[in-house]
């Protein structure tokens, strides 16, 4: 079930990246690879928190990743 939910999230995110690229909001890129990079960065903090009980500032990390991703995707 978790795998199905993660695939739905990946598919939705990839669709959004593809649409933003097609509409000229994002630079030309491979939507699948861009999505994998974004989700990989976000999963890092989740993985460390769950598997290693590492305390982290998830909100700050999320804001940083979001800003980094949008800056990279900008035209």
Biopython code that builds the backbone (N, CA, C, O; Angstrom):
import numpy as np
from Bio.PDB.StructureBuilder import StructureBuilder

atoms = [
    (1, "UNK", "N", (0.821, -1.191, 0.000)),
    (1, "UNK", "CA", (0.000, 0.000, 0.000)),
    (1, "UNK", "C", (0.870, 1.262, 0.000)),
    (1, "UNK", "O", (0.566, 2.222, -0.708)),
    (2, "UNK", "N", (1.929, 1.264, 0.777)),
    (2, "UNK", "CA", (2.814, 2.420, 0.830)),
    (2, "UNK", "C", (3.437, 2.667, -0.531)),
    (2, "UNK", "O", (3.543, 3.812, -0.969)),
    (3, "UNK", "N", (3.849, 1.602, -1.202)),
    (3, "UNK", "CA", (4.453, 1.740, -2.523)),
    (3, "UNK", "C", (3.467, 2.379, -3.499)),
    (3, "UNK", "O", (3.847, 3.238, -4.294)),
    (4, "UNK", "N", (2.209, 1.963, -3.438)),
    (4, "UNK", "CA", (1.187, 2.546, -4.311)),
    (4, "UNK", "C", (0.995, 4.035, -4.018)),
    (4, "UNK", "O", (0.881, 4.841, -4.941)),
    (5, "UNK", "N", (0.961, 4.394, -2.746)),
    (5, "UNK", "CA", (0.788, 5.794, -2.375)),
    (5, "UNK", "C", (1.984, 6.631, -2.825)),
    (5, "UNK", "O", (1.809, 7.740, -3.329)),
    (6, "UNK", "N", (3.182, 6.112, -2.648)),
    (6, "UNK", "CA", (4.375, 6.835, -3.087)),
    (6, "UNK", "C", (4.392, 7.003, -4.599)),
    (6, "UNK", "O", (4.822, 8.038, -5.107)),
    (7, "UNK", "N", (3.926, 5.994, -5.314)),
    (7, "UNK", "CA", (3.865, 6.083, -6.776)),
    (7, "UNK", "C", (2.839, 7.131, -7.210)),
    (7, "UNK", "O", (3.057, 7.846, -8.188)),
    (8, "UNK", "N", (1.731, 7.223, -6.492)),
    (8, "UNK", "CA", (0.730, 8.251, -6.797)),
    (8, "UNK", "C", (1.320, 9.650, -6.598)),
    (8, "UNK", "O", (1.097, 10.545, -7.413)),
    (9, "UNK", "N", (2.063, 9.829, -5.523)),
    (9, "UNK", "CA", (2.700, 11.121, -5.246)),
    (9, "UNK", "C", (3.709, 11.446, -6.334)),
    (9, "UNK", "O", (3.741, 12.570, -6.836)),
    (10, "UNK", "N", (4.539, 10.465, -6.704)),
    (10, "UNK", "CA", (5.546, 10.678, -7.746)),
    (10, "UNK", "C", (4.887, 11.013, -9.074)),
    (10, "UNK", "O", (5.339, 11.906, -9.791)),
    (11, "UNK", "N", (3.832, 10.306, -9.397)),
    (11, "UNK", "CA", (3.119, 10.532, -10.649)),
    (11, "UNK", "C", (2.490, 11.928, -10.684)),
    (11, "UNK", "O", (2.578, 12.622, -11.697)),
    (12, "UNK", "N", (1.866, 12.334, -9.594)),
    (12, "UNK", "CA", (1.257, 13.650, -9.515)),
    (12, "UNK", "C", (2.319, 14.746, -9.636)),
    (12, "UNK", "O", (2.141, 15.712, -10.378)),
    (13, "UNK", "N", (3.416, 14.591, -8.907)),
    (13, "UNK", "CA", (4.488, 15.584, -8.954)),
    (13, "UNK", "C", (5.085, 15.668, -10.359)),
    (13, "UNK", "O", (5.348, 16.763, -10.855)),
    (14, "UNK", "N", (5.297, 14.535, -10.990)),
    (14, "UNK", "CA", (5.853, 14.512, -12.338)),
    (14, "UNK", "C", (4.906, 15.195, -13.325)),
    (14, "UNK", "O", (5.346, 15.918, -14.218)),
    (15, "UNK", "N", (3.621, 14.962, -13.158)),
    (15, "UNK", "CA", (2.624, 15.600, -14.005)),
    (15, "UNK", "C", (2.655, 17.121, -13.837)),
    (15, "UNK", "O", (2.562, 17.865, -14.813)),
    (16, "UNK", "N", (2.785, 17.566, -12.597)),
    (16, "UNK", "CA", (2.855, 19.009, -12.327)),
    (16, "UNK", "C", (4.105, 19.632, -12.936)),
    (16, "UNK", "O", (4.041, 20.703, -13.539)),
    (17, "UNK", "N", (5.245, 18.956, -12.775)),
    (17, "UNK", "CA", (6.487, 19.465, -13.356)),
    (17, "UNK", "C", (6.368, 19.512, -14.872)),
    (17, "UNK", "O", (6.777, 20.491, -15.497)),
    (18, "UNK", "N", (5.816, 18.473, -15.463)),
    (18, "UNK", "CA", (5.632, 18.440, -16.913)),
    (18, "UNK", "C", (4.726, 19.550, -17.406)),
    (18, "UNK", "O", (5.003, 20.190, -18.421)),
    (19, "UNK", "N", (3.650, 19.772, -16.686)),
    (19, "UNK", "CA", (2.719, 20.836, -17.074)),
    (19, "UNK", "C", (3.363, 22.213, -16.928)),
    (19, "UNK", "O", (3.199, 23.070, -17.797)),
    (20, "UNK", "N", (4.091, 22.428, -15.841)),
    (20, "UNK", "CA", (4.770, 23.717, -15.651)),
    (20, "UNK", "C", (5.830, 23.951, -16.721)),
    (20, "UNK", "O", (6.050, 25.085, -17.148)),
    (21, "UNK", "N", (6.481, 22.882, -17.147)),
    (21, "UNK", "CA", (7.464, 22.991, -18.233)),
    (21, "UNK", "C", (6.761, 23.339, -19.542)),
    (21, "UNK", "O", (7.194, 24.239, -20.262)),
    (22, "UNK", "N", (5.690, 22.636, -19.847)),
    (22, "UNK", "CA", (4.955, 22.859, -21.094)),
    (22, "UNK", "C", (4.363, 24.264, -21.169)),
    (22, "UNK", "O", (4.277, 24.846, -22.250)),
    (23, "UNK", "N", (3.955, 24.806, -20.026)),
    (23, "UNK", "CA", (3.358, 26.138, -19.995)),
    (23, "UNK", "C", (4.395, 27.253, -19.902)),
    (23, "UNK", "O", (4.046, 28.433, -19.882)),
    (24, "UNK", "N", (5.667, 26.875, -19.844)),
    (24, "UNK", "CA", (6.726, 27.880, -19.825)),
    (24, "UNK", "C", (7.053, 28.450, -18.456)),
    (24, "UNK", "O", (7.758, 29.455, -18.360)),
    (25, "UNK", "N", (6.552, 27.827, -17.393)),
    (25, "UNK", "CA", (6.864, 28.289, -16.041)),
    (25, "UNK", "C", (8.208, 27.742, -15.563)),
    (25, "UNK", "O", (8.898, 28.376, -14.765)),
    (26, "UNK", "N", (8.570, 26.560, -16.060)),
    (26, "UNK", "CA", (9.840, 25.913, -15.718)),
    (26, "UNK", "C", (10.678, 25.812, -16.977)),
    (26, "UNK", "O", (10.151, 25.797, -18.089)),
    (27, "UNK", "N", (11.975, 25.742, -16.795)),
    (27, "UNK", "CA", (12.874, 25.543, -17.929)),
    (27, "UNK", "C", (12.634, 24.159, -18.521)),
    (27, "UNK", "O", (12.045, 23.295, -17.872)),
    (28, "UNK", "N", (13.080, 23.955, -19.723)),
    (28, "UNK", "CA", (12.926, 22.660, -20.400)),
    (28, "UNK", "C", (13.746, 21.615, -19.645)),
    (28, "UNK", "O", (14.941, 21.800, -19.414)),
    (29, "UNK", "N", (13.102, 20.531, -19.270)),
    (29, "UNK", "CA", (13.778, 19.500, -18.489)),
    (29, "UNK", "C", (13.019, 18.182, -18.600)),
    (29, "UNK", "O", (11.909, 18.132, -19.130)),
    (30, "UNK", "N", (13.624, 17.139, -18.101)),
    (30, "UNK", "CA", (12.972, 15.836, -18.014)),
    (30, "UNK", "C", (12.151, 15.822, -16.719)),
    (30, "UNK", "O", (12.716, 15.813, -15.625)),
    (31, "UNK", "N", (10.834, 15.820, -16.844)),
    (31, "UNK", "CA", (9.955, 15.910, -15.677)),
    (31, "UNK", "C", (10.152, 14.747, -14.710)),
    (31, "UNK", "O", (10.094, 14.931, -13.495)),
    (32, "UNK", "N", (10.383, 13.561, -15.243)),
    (32, "UNK", "CA", (10.581, 12.381, -14.387)),
    (32, "UNK", "C", (11.843, 12.520, -13.537)),
    (32, "UNK", "O", (11.819, 12.252, -12.336)),
    (33, "UNK", "N", (12.937, 12.937, -14.159)),
    (33, "UNK", "CA", (14.194, 13.093, -13.422)),
    (33, "UNK", "C", (14.119, 14.233, -12.413)),
    (33, "UNK", "O", (14.625, 14.112, -11.297)),
    (34, "UNK", "N", (13.488, 15.342, -12.804)),
    (34, "UNK", "CA", (13.341, 16.472, -11.882)),
    (34, "UNK", "C", (12.507, 16.059, -10.668)),
    (34, "UNK", "O", (12.819, 16.433, -9.538)),
    (35, "UNK", "N", (11.456, 15.293, -10.906)),
    (35, "UNK", "CA", (10.616, 14.804, -9.815)),
    (35, "UNK", "C", (11.392, 13.873, -8.902)),
    (35, "UNK", "O", (11.291, 13.984, -7.680)),
    (36, "UNK", "N", (12.165, 12.956, -9.473)),
    (36, "UNK", "CA", (12.970, 12.046, -8.660)),
    (36, "UNK", "C", (13.948, 12.817, -7.777)),
    (36, "UNK", "O", (14.156, 12.459, -6.617)),
    (37, "UNK", "N", (14.546, 13.867, -8.321)),
    (37, "UNK", "CA", (15.477, 14.684, -7.537)),
    (37, "UNK", "C", (14.759, 15.383, -6.390)),
    (37, "UNK", "O", (15.244, 15.375, -5.258)),
    (38, "UNK", "N", (13.622, 15.979, -6.670)),
    (38, "UNK", "CA", (12.858, 16.666, -5.637)),
    (38, "UNK", "C", (12.437, 15.704, -4.531)),
    (38, "UNK", "O", (12.636, 15.987, -3.349)),
    (39, "UNK", "N", (11.862, 14.581, -4.907)),
    (39, "UNK", "CA", (11.403, 13.618, -3.904)),
    (39, "UNK", "C", (12.566, 13.018, -3.131)),
    (39, "UNK", "O", (12.442, 12.737, -1.939)),
    (40, "UNK", "N", (13.687, 12.821, -3.796)),
    (40, "UNK", "CA", (14.875, 12.321, -3.097)),
    (40, "UNK", "C", (15.337, 13.275, -2.014)),
    (40, "UNK", "O", (15.685, 12.850, -0.912)),
    (41, "UNK", "N", (15.343, 14.560, -2.321)),
    (41, "UNK", "CA", (15.751, 15.544, -1.318)),
    (41, "UNK", "C", (14.774, 15.578, -0.154)),
    (41, "UNK", "O", (15.188, 15.679, 1.001)),
    (42, "UNK", "N", (13.490, 15.494, -0.446)),
    (42, "UNK", "CA", (12.491, 15.518, 0.623)),
    (42, "UNK", "C", (12.503, 14.221, 1.438)),
    (42, "UNK", "O", (12.300, 14.248, 2.651)),
    (43, "UNK", "N", (12.736, 13.109, 0.785)),
    (43, "UNK", "CA", (12.758, 11.822, 1.486)),
    (43, "UNK", "C", (13.944, 11.698, 2.441)),
    (43, "UNK", "O", (13.877, 10.956, 3.421)),
    (44, "UNK", "N", (15.010, 12.409, 2.164)),
    (44, "UNK", "CA", (16.198, 12.332, 3.016)),
    (44, "UNK", "C", (15.860, 12.659, 4.470)),
    (44, "UNK", "O", (16.215, 11.912, 5.382)),
    (45, "UNK", "N", (15.185, 13.758, 4.671)),
    (45, "UNK", "CA", (14.880, 14.174, 6.044)),
    (45, "UNK", "C", (13.881, 13.214, 6.691)),
    (45, "UNK", "O", (13.977, 12.932, 7.885)),
    (46, "UNK", "N", (12.930, 12.714, 5.911)),
    (46, "UNK", "CA", (11.965, 11.750, 6.449)),
    (46, "UNK", "C", (12.670, 10.459, 6.846)),
    (46, "UNK", "O", (12.417, 9.915, 7.921)),
    (47, "UNK", "N", (13.555, 9.970, 5.981)),
    (47, "UNK", "CA", (14.295, 8.742, 6.251)),
    (47, "UNK", "C", (15.127, 8.875, 7.526)),
    (47, "UNK", "O", (15.119, 7.982, 8.373)),
    (48, "UNK", "N", (15.837, 9.981, 7.658)),
    (48, "UNK", "CA", (16.680, 10.171, 8.838)),
    (48, "UNK", "C", (15.839, 10.284, 10.101)),
    (48, "UNK", "O", (16.220, 9.767, 11.151)),
    (49, "UNK", "N", (14.714, 10.948, 10.006)),
    (49, "UNK", "CA", (13.860, 11.120, 11.174)),
    (49, "UNK", "C", (13.254, 9.786, 11.615)),
    (49, "UNK", "O", (13.240, 9.477, 12.806)),
    (50, "UNK", "N", (12.757, 9.000, 10.666)),
    (50, "UNK", "CA", (12.090, 7.741, 11.000)),
    (50, "UNK", "C", (13.087, 6.650, 11.382)),
    (50, "UNK", "O", (12.919, 5.989, 12.407)),
    (51, "UNK", "N", (14.124, 6.459, 10.565)),
    (51, "UNK", "CA", (15.016, 5.326, 10.768)),
    (51, "UNK", "C", (16.134, 5.583, 11.763)),
    (51, "UNK", "O", (16.639, 4.642, 12.376)),
    (52, "UNK", "N", (16.526, 6.819, 11.932)),
    (52, "UNK", "CA", (17.644, 7.109, 12.825)),
    (52, "UNK", "C", (17.251, 8.008, 13.985)),
    (52, "UNK", "O", (18.103, 8.421, 14.772)),
    (53, "UNK", "N", (15.970, 8.309, 14.092)),
    (53, "UNK", "CA", (15.451, 9.184, 15.145)),
    (53, "UNK", "C", (16.267, 10.463, 15.263)),
    (53, "UNK", "O", (16.465, 10.993, 16.356)),
    (54, "UNK", "N", (16.731, 10.943, 14.132)),
    (54, "UNK", "CA", (17.520, 12.164, 14.121)),
    (54, "UNK", "C", (16.581, 13.360, 14.142)),
    (54, "UNK", "O", (15.711, 13.505, 13.283)),
    (55, "UNK", "N", (16.773, 14.202, 15.127)),
    (55, "UNK", "CA", (15.973, 15.414, 15.200)),
    (55, "UNK", "C", (16.427, 16.357, 14.094)),
    (55, "UNK", "O", (17.622, 16.522, 13.848)),
    (56, "UNK", "N", (15.476, 16.958, 13.451)),
    (56, "UNK", "CA", (15.817, 17.914, 12.407)),
    (56, "UNK", "C", (14.706, 18.950, 12.322)),
    (56, "UNK", "O", (13.580, 18.716, 12.761)),
    (57, "UNK", "N", (15.036, 20.061, 11.768)),
    (57, "UNK", "CA", (14.063, 21.108, 11.570)),
    (57, "UNK", "C", (13.425, 20.871, 10.208)),
    (57, "UNK", "O", (13.853, 21.438, 9.203)),
    (58, "UNK", "N", (12.399, 20.027, 10.185)),
    (58, "UNK", "CA", (11.778, 19.636, 8.918)),
    (58, "UNK", "C", (11.194, 20.818, 8.166)),
    (58, "UNK", "O", (11.224, 20.842, 6.936)),
    (59, "UNK", "N", (10.666, 21.794, 8.880)),
    (59, "UNK", "CA", (10.079, 22.953, 8.207)),
    (59, "UNK", "C", (11.157, 23.761, 7.474)),
    (59, "UNK", "O", (10.970, 24.135, 6.316)),
    (60, "UNK", "N", (12.266, 24.026, 8.135)),
    (60, "UNK", "CA", (13.356, 24.773, 7.489)),
    (60, "UNK", "C", (13.934, 23.989, 6.328)),
    (60, "UNK", "O", (14.218, 24.559, 5.274)),
    (61, "UNK", "N", (14.111, 22.683, 6.508)),
    (61, "UNK", "CA", (14.647, 21.857, 5.437)),
    (61, "UNK", "C", (13.699, 21.843, 4.251)),
    (61, "UNK", "O", (14.128, 21.949, 3.103)),
    (62, "UNK", "N", (12.405, 21.711, 4.532)),
    (62, "UNK", "CA", (11.408, 21.715, 3.461)),
    (62, "UNK", "C", (11.398, 23.023, 2.697)),
    (62, "UNK", "O", (11.291, 23.029, 1.471)),
    (63, "UNK", "N", (11.508, 24.129, 3.413)),
    (63, "UNK", "CA", (11.559, 25.435, 2.759)),
    (63, "UNK", "C", (12.811, 25.560, 1.899)),
    (63, "UNK", "O", (12.756, 26.088, 0.788)),
    (64, "UNK", "N", (13.944, 25.071, 2.416)),
    (64, "UNK", "CA", (15.192, 25.145, 1.661)),
    (64, "UNK", "C", (15.096, 24.325, 0.384)),
    (64, "UNK", "O", (15.472, 24.802, -0.686)),
    (65, "UNK", "N", (14.597, 23.097, 0.482)),
    (65, "UNK", "CA", (14.479, 22.221, -0.684)),
    (65, "UNK", "C", (13.526, 22.827, -1.709)),
    (65, "UNK", "O", (13.804, 22.811, -2.908)),
    (66, "UNK", "N", (12.413, 23.355, -1.238)),
    (66, "UNK", "CA", (11.453, 23.978, -2.148)),
    (66, "UNK", "C", (12.087, 25.150, -2.883)),
    (66, "UNK", "O", (11.954, 25.267, -4.102)),
    (67, "UNK", "N", (12.773, 26.015, -2.148)),
    (67, "UNK", "CA", (13.431, 27.167, -2.766)),
    (67, "UNK", "C", (14.494, 26.706, -3.759)),
    (67, "UNK", "O", (14.577, 27.234, -4.868)),
    (68, "UNK", "N", (15.297, 25.738, -3.374)),
    (68, "UNK", "CA", (16.348, 25.221, -4.255)),
    (68, "UNK", "C", (15.747, 24.646, -5.541)),
    (68, "UNK", "O", (16.241, 24.917, -6.635)),
    (69, "UNK", "N", (14.695, 23.864, -5.403)),
    (69, "UNK", "CA", (14.063, 23.249, -6.566)),
    (69, "UNK", "C", (13.494, 24.306, -7.512)),
    (69, "UNK", "O", (13.724, 24.252, -8.720)),
    (70, "UNK", "N", (12.751, 25.266, -6.960)),
    (70, "UNK", "CA", (12.161, 26.284, -7.825)),
    (70, "UNK", "C", (13.204, 27.172, -8.475)),
    (70, "UNK", "O", (13.024, 27.593, -9.618)),
    (71, "UNK", "N", (14.285, 27.466, -7.777)),
    (71, "UNK", "CA", (15.363, 28.238, -8.393)),
    (71, "UNK", "C", (15.999, 27.459, -9.540)),
    (71, "UNK", "O", (16.334, 28.031, -10.578)),
    (72, "UNK", "N", (16.162, 26.161, -9.349)),
    (72, "UNK", "CA", (16.761, 25.317, -10.404)),
    (72, "UNK", "C", (15.847, 25.189, -11.621)),
    (72, "UNK", "O", (16.323, 25.054, -12.749)),
    (73, "UNK", "N", (14.548, 25.233, -11.392)),
    (73, "UNK", "CA", (13.597, 25.023, -12.479)),
    (73, "UNK", "C", (13.218, 26.307, -13.201)),
    (73, "UNK", "O", (12.645, 26.270, -14.290)),
    (74, "UNK", "N", (13.541, 27.439, -12.590)),
    (74, "UNK", "CA", (13.197, 28.723, -13.207)),
    (74, "UNK", "C", (13.829, 28.893, -14.565)),
    (74, "UNK", "O", (14.897, 28.348, -14.842)),
    (75, "UNK", "N", (13.167, 29.645, -15.399)),
    (75, "UNK", "CA", (13.689, 29.927, -16.743)),
    (75, "UNK", "C", (14.927, 30.776, -16.667)),
    (75, "UNK", "O", (15.507, 31.116, -17.698)),
]
sb = StructureBuilder()
sb.init_structure("model")
sb.init_model(0)
sb.init_chain("A")
sb.init_seg("    ")
for serial, (resi, resn, name, xyz) in enumerate(atoms, 1):
    if name == "N":
        sb.init_residue(resn, " ", resi, " ")
    sb.init_atom(name, np.array(xyz, "f"), 0.0, 1.0, " ", f" {name:<3s}", serial, name[0])
structure = sb.get_structure()
